[in-house]
């Protein structure tokens, strides 16, 4: 897997492209906490060879190389790291695609102008928004674990058990279709086995702004002028259904699509439908 060195540390990523000069439309697909880009595997396969898909592993708990001790792993810091990543790979006219983790929305208003200019359009797919950081009961559990000495290690160890993974109120509310066990093993192993990866995740979880600051950040999204597609799950247990139309209303050029038969992880539950929406939004 290729890597790139950024201000916070070394970021690994997958890339279906051919490097600089690849003429195909470029999608940068982002993941949530304790996941990596493999959550998009079925969507990438469905998109086929007409698109370049770039999938960084952000320092959100599934990364295998810990970040520097002084890295800025706040919500804003990781959002700006996405902009750094796009610039380091010299990606242009990027379609930025979010699912679950919504932090990269801050890049659209707080990133350097030259990095924002590289983003041609945005897809917000059942992700954190407004004051829903971290989302729902699973988010609160991670928050409690991060504030309790040894709590995060205990939680990650418990996630080795299938019953815990599919429990209502936890990962059982993330997707209707069970995520393959081997995939979840790979996601959870870094934070379970490496105390420095847990340190990074705790640094992020304990840095989240308060409710007024989060709502103020959301209001600033009104200044982003480029096309936005909001894809929301009607049955989502973690991302309130009202947030989909509310997000779409923030942007001057946005469209909302609501999907049946899926929870938060639309790339897992409805990969073909999501790929079709992406092909329609980003013509090859």
JOQUINOR-V77914 format. One record per helix or strand of 3 or more residues. SS is the DSSP state (~ for helix, > for strand). FROM is the first residue (numbers start at 1). TO is the last residue. If there is no record, write none. Layout:
ss=SS from=FROM to=TO
ss=SS from=FROM to=TO
//
This chain:
ss=> from=2 to=5
ss=> from=10 to=15
ss=> from=25 to=29
ss=~ from=37 to=50
ss=> from=51 to=56
ss=~ from=75 to=88
ss=> from=94 to=100
ss=~ from=103 to=110
ss=~ from=113 to=116
ss=> from=119 to=127
ss=~ from=136 to=147
ss=~ from=151 to=158
ss=~ from=162 to=165
ss=~ from=171 to=173
ss=~ from=181 to=193
ss=~ from=195 to=205
ss=~ from=211 to=223
ss=> from=227 to=233
ss=~ from=241 to=250
ss=> from=254 to=259
ss=~ from=266 to=269
ss=~ from=271 to=281
//
